[in-house]
Amino acid sequence: MKVWIDQDLCTGDGLCEEIADEVFFGKDDGLFYVKESTGNFGEEKLYDGDAHPAGPDGMARIPEGGLEAVIEAAEECPGECIFIEV
């Protein structure tokens, strides 16, 4: 399963990072993004010029055992901007 954030809807509240910091993180622009980390998957997912792009281009795999936290983050998000795909 994968997850992504629509930054156009993101309110910058940060609840997602509080709930599932292994998947979500904030950037200097005040918005939140998803990440794939070395600890979760064995390699860092890199893109041209930005390690974590916005929107569906920045889709990340949900780490094993992390689905429940990601669903909670999506449900609690005031911007309703977190999308989970199978």
NORWOZI-V606962 format. One record per residue. N is the residue number from 1. SS is DSSP state (helix for helix, strand for strand, loop for the rest). BURIAL is + if it has 24 or more other C-alpha atoms within 12 Angstrom, else -. Layout:
n & ss & burial
N & SS & BURIAL
N & SS & BURIAL
This chain:
n & ss & burial
1 & loop & -
2 & strand & +
3 & strand & +
4 & strand & +
5 & strand & +
6 & loop & +
7 & loop & +
8 & loop & -
9 & loop & -
10 & loop & +
11 & loop & -
12 & loop & +
13 & loop & +
14 & loop & +
15 & helix & +
16 & helix & +
17 & helix & +
18 & helix & -
19 & helix & +
20 & loop & +
21 & loop & +
22 & loop & +
23 & loop & +
24 & strand & +
25 & strand & +
26 & strand & +
27 & loop & -
28 & loop & -
29 & loop & -
30 & loop & -
31 & loop & +
32 & strand & +
33 & strand & +
34 & strand & +
35 & loop & +
36 & loop & +
37 & loop & -
38 & helix & -
39 & helix & -
40 & helix & -
41 & helix & -
42 & loop & -
43 & loop & -
44 & loop & -
45 & loop & -
46 & loop & -
47 & loop & -
48 & loop & -
49 & loop & -
50 & loop & -
51 & loop & -
52 & loop & +
53 & loop & +
54 & loop & +
55 & helix & +
56 & helix & -
57 & helix & -
58 & helix & +
59 & loop & +
60 & strand & +
61 & strand & +
62 & loop & +
63 & loop & +
64 & loop & -
65 & loop & -
66 & loop & -
67 & helix & -
68 & helix & -
69 & helix & +
70 & helix & +
71 & helix & +
72 & helix & -
73 & helix & +
74 & helix & +
75 & helix & -
76 & helix & -
77 & loop & +
78 & loop & -
79 & loop & +
80 & loop & +
81 & loop & +
82 & strand & +
83 & strand & +
84 & strand & +
85 & strand & -
86 & loop & -
